[in-house]
Amino acid sequence: MSLAGCAPKPRVAPGSVFRVALLTPGPVSDAGWNAAAFEGLQLIKSRLGAQTAMVQTTSPADFDDAFRDFGSRGFNLIFANGFEYTDAAIQAGRDFPSTYFVVSSGNRSSANVASVSFALEQATYAEGVLAGVMSHTGIVGAIGGIELPAIKLTFEGFRLGFTSVRPAARVLVSFTGSFEDVGAAKEAALALIGRGADFLIHNADAAGLGVLQAAQERHVYVFGAYRNQNVVASQAVLASAVVDVPDAFLKIATEVKAGTFRPGMLTFGMREGMVKVVFNSQLRDRIPAAAMERVKRAEQGIIDGTIRLPELPRANSP
């Protein structure tokens, strides 16, 4: 995990209420990105006895209103689950210096604003290797919601893994512009399948459920994202790229409560055990032993640093 060294604030006083809030850009019923964040908030509530609150935002104006609401009410820590919250969090950090703001997939930090990123591209690289060995058509597809840097990076990891096995292969990418439109994501997936893709990957939050549906209906393989989605479409999801958002959120909250947290650019990956590929036990026997061996070698290469992947551009803010 990489950190920038801002000085920690005093610990939460014994006997005082520890308050933690969460902002999400979509519903926590998405079985993926936002559901994982909500699970983290619930873990903080149960393990640390925190008073928690959350709000789903729909526009940048909502970002500012929510940050100001929680900041003025004395919340100690506010998680904002998406790159799009970065600018509003930096401003809110100036206005509420006693509150910590943590932005998932952000690209800036300050004295009390941290960015926490999960190197999902490490898991999607390994999935790309698997698809490269198993694909019959040499064509795979990636469906995203809004075209954000972190999402593009996960697709780039998949492409690099795929082409490391099949240099001349094709990766088709489609963005629907929505994290909620399940129908649009399904149509995009069907379109890529129609162009020959026999493996799909998604990074579309709640809309990603449409990709899983399309894969199962058309009998192609698909990879789940962020949470273990193997049971969502059990005959199509070969594996899921999983990030341990709940434990990462709990780790941050524990440090904030103890007064040891240092905001900065935080990254969790395979080396920290917070990013991994989880295989679908129902479909595991369809993966050739040689393919699984290639995946394991790729994972080990990422952990020991012999395989290096692109990273998001980041800068600390004054």
MODAUR-V370903 format. One record per residue. N is the residue number from 1. RES is the residue in one letter. SS is DSSP state (a for helix, b for strand, c for the rest). OMEGA is omega in whole degrees, 0 to 359 (* if undefined). D_LAST is the distance of its C-alpha to the last C-alpha in whole Angstrom. Layout:
N/RES/SS/OMEGA/D_LAST
N/RES/SS/OMEGA/D_LAST
//
This chain:
1/M/c/179/21
2/S/c/184/18
3/L/c/168/15
4/A/c/193/12
5/G/c/171/12
6/C/c/183/11
7/A/c/178/14
8/P/c/176/16
9/K/c/177/17
10/P/c/180/21
11/R/c/176/23
12/V/c/186/25
13/A/c/177/28
14/P/c/179/31
15/G/c/179/33
16/S/c/181/30
17/V/c/177/30
18/F/c/187/27
19/R/b/182/26
20/V/b/181/25
21/A/b/180/24
22/L/b/171/24
23/L/b/176/24
24/T/b/179/26
25/P/c/181/26
26/G/c/184/30
27/P/c/178/33
28/V/c/176/33
29/S/c/186/36
30/D/c/181/35
31/A/c/182/36
32/G/c/189/33
33/W/a/183/29
34/N/a/176/29
35/A/a/179/32
36/A/a/178/31
37/A/a/179/28
38/F/a/176/30
39/E/a/177/32
40/G/a/178/29
41/L/a/179/29
42/Q/a/178/32
43/L/a/177/32
44/I/a/179/29
45/K/a/184/32
46/S/a/184/35
47/R/a/186/33
48/L/a/180/31
49/G/c/184/33
50/A/c/169/30
51/Q/b/187/31
52/T/b/177/29
53/A/b/178/29
54/M/b/177/28
55/V/b/173/28
56/Q/b/182/29
57/T/c/181/27
58/T/c/182/28
59/S/c/177/26
60/P/a/177/22
61/A/a/177/24
62/D/a/180/25
63/F/a/182/21
64/D/a/182/20
65/D/a/182/23
66/A/a/179/23
67/F/a/182/20
68/R/a/178/21
69/D/a/182/24
70/F/a/179/23
71/G/a/181/20
72/S/a/179/23
73/R/c/173/25
74/G/c/177/23
75/F/c/182/23
76/N/c/188/21
77/L/b/179/20
78/I/b/174/20
79/F/b/176/20
80/A/b/195/20
81/N/b/177/22
82/G/c/179/21
83/F/a/187/19
84/E/a/180/19
85/Y/a/191/18
86/T/a/185/14
87/D/a/180/13
88/A/a/179/15
89/A/a/178/13
90/I/a/179/10
91/Q/a/180/12
92/A/a/178/14
93/G/a/177/11
94/R/a/184/10
95/D/a/182/14
96/F/c/186/15
97/P/c/180/13
98/S/c/180/17
99/T/c/172/17
100/Y/b/176/15
101/F/b/181/15
102/V/b/184/16
103/V/b/175/16
104/S/b/178/19
105/S/c/177/19
106/G/c/181/15
107/N/c/178/13
108/R/b/175/10
109/S/b/178/8
110/S/c/184/6
111/A/c/180/8
112/N/c/176/11
113/V/b/179/11
114/A/b/171/12
115/S/b/177/14
116/V/b/180/18
117/S/b/177/20
118/F/b/186/24
119/A/c/180/25
120/L/a/180/28
121/E/a/176/29
122/Q/a/178/30
123/A/a/181/33
124/T/a/173/33
125/Y/a/180/34
126/A/a/177/37
127/E/a/177/38
128/G/a/176/38
129/V/a/180/40
130/L/a/178/43
131/A/a/180/43
132/G/a/179/44
133/V/a/190/47
134/M/a/184/48
135/S/c/176/48
136/H/c/185/51
137/T/c/185/50
138/G/c/179/47
139/I/b/177/45
140/V/b/183/42
141/G/b/178/40
142/A/b/181/36
143/I/b/179/36
144/G/b/174/32
145/G/c/176/31
146/I/c/185/28
147/E/c/180/27
148/L/c/182/24
149/P/a/182/22
150/A/a/180/23
151/I/a/177/26
152/K/a/180/27
153/L/a/179/26
154/T/a/178/29
155/F/a/177/31
156/E/a/176/30
157/G/a/179/31
158/F/a/180/34
159/R/a/181/35
160/L/a/177/35
161/G/a/182/37
162/F/a/183/39
163/T/a/174/40
164/S/a/177/40
165/V/a/184/43
166/R/c/186/44
167/P/c/183/43
168/A/c/184/45
169/A/c/183/44
170/R/b/175/42
171/V/b/180/39
172/L/b/184/39
173/V/b/179/36
174/S/b/175/36
175/F/b/182/34
176/T/c/182/35
177/G/c/182/32
178/S/c/174/33
179/F/c/183/32
180/E/c/188/35
181/D/c/182/38
182/V/a/181/40
183/G/a/180/43
184/A/a/179/40
185/A/a/178/39
186/K/a/179/43
187/E/a/178/44
188/A/a/179/41
189/A/a/179/42
190/L/a/179/46
191/A/a/179/45
192/L/a/176/44
193/I/a/178/47
194/G/a/178/49
195/R/c/174/48
196/G/c/182/49
197/A/c/178/46
198/D/c/169/47
199/F/b/178/44
200/L/b/172/41
201/I/b/179/37
202/H/b/170/35
203/N/b/190/32
204/A/c/180/32
205/D/a/184/32
206/A/a/180/35
207/A/a/180/36
208/G/a/177/37
209/L/a/177/40
210/G/a/178/41
211/V/a/179/41
212/L/a/179/42
213/Q/a/181/45
214/A/a/181/46
215/A/a/181/46
216/Q/a/180/49
217/E/a/184/51
218/R/a/174/51
219/H/c/171/51
220/V/c/180/48
221/Y/b/180/46
222/V/b/178/42
223/F/b/175/39
224/G/b/184/37
225/A/b/174/34
226/Y/b/176/31
227/R/c/176/34
228/N/c/181/38
229/Q/c/184/40
230/N/c/183/43
231/V/c/182/45
232/V/c/175/44
233/A/c/195/46
234/S/c/179/48
235/Q/c/180/50
236/A/c/183/47
237/V/b/182/44
238/L/b/180/44
239/A/b/177/41
240/S/b/171/38
241/A/b/190/34
242/V/b/173/33
243/V/b/183/30
244/D/c/180/30
245/V/a/182/27
246/P/a/181/29
247/D/a/178/29
248/A/a/177/25
249/F/a/179/24
250/L/a/179/27
251/K/a/180/25
252/I/a/181/22
253/A/a/178/23
254/T/a/180/25
255/E/a/177/22
256/V/a/181/21
257/K/a/181/24
258/A/a/181/25
259/G/c/182/21
260/T/c/184/21
261/F/c/176/18
262/R/c/182/15
263/P/c/180/12
264/G/c/179/11
265/M/b/184/13
266/L/b/177/17
267/T/b/177/20
268/F/b/181/23
269/G/c/180/26
270/M/c/183/30
271/R/c/178/29
272/E/c/181/28
273/G/c/183/31
274/M/c/173/29
275/V/b/180/30
276/K/b/173/34
277/V/b/179/37
278/V/b/184/39
279/F/b/178/43
280/N/c/184/45
281/S/c/180/48
282/Q/c/183/50
283/L/c/186/50
284/R/a/183/49
285/D/a/177/53
286/R/a/181/52
287/I/c/179/49
288/P/c/181/51
289/A/a/180/51
290/A/a/179/50
291/A/a/179/47
292/M/a/179/46
293/E/a/178/46
294/R/a/179/44
295/V/a/181/41
296/K/a/177/41
297/R/a/178/41
298/A/a/179/38
299/E/a/180/36
300/Q/a/178/37
301/G/a/177/35
302/I/a/182/32
303/I/a/183/32
304/D/a/173/33
305/G/c/179/31
306/T/c/171/34
307/I/c/181/33
308/R/c/183/29
309/L/c/177/28
310/P/c/179/25
311/E/c/176/22
312/L/c/172/19
313/P/c/183/17
314/R/c/178/13
315/A/b/174/10
316/N/b/179/7
317/S/c/178/4
318/P/c/*/0
//
